[in-house]
Amino acid sequence: MSRFRGQGVSARDIVTEAEVPGIRVGHLLLENLDSDGSPVGTERNAYQVVTLDDGTRRIAVTTPLDA
């Protein structure tokens, strides 16, 4: 069975559906990139991003929506 072993991910078409202080929830497309930076697959995901005390944003949860 072949499995993708990509080199990176690019987020696009980001839509924030709800936002309260410190938390954003929405959906986006994650584009898997090969070692040359060329797209090799796309996944539609829901996401939750949290803001840390220093203002840094981190992905808390990402869930594939195409499964």
Secondary structure as GFF3:
##gff-version 3
##sequence-region A 1 67
A	DSSP	beta_strand	8	20	.	.	.	ID=ss1
A	DSSP	beta_strand	23	33	.	.	.	ID=ss2
A	DSSP	beta_strand	39	51	.	.	.	ID=ss3
A	DSSP	beta_strand	57	64	.	.	.	ID=ss4
###
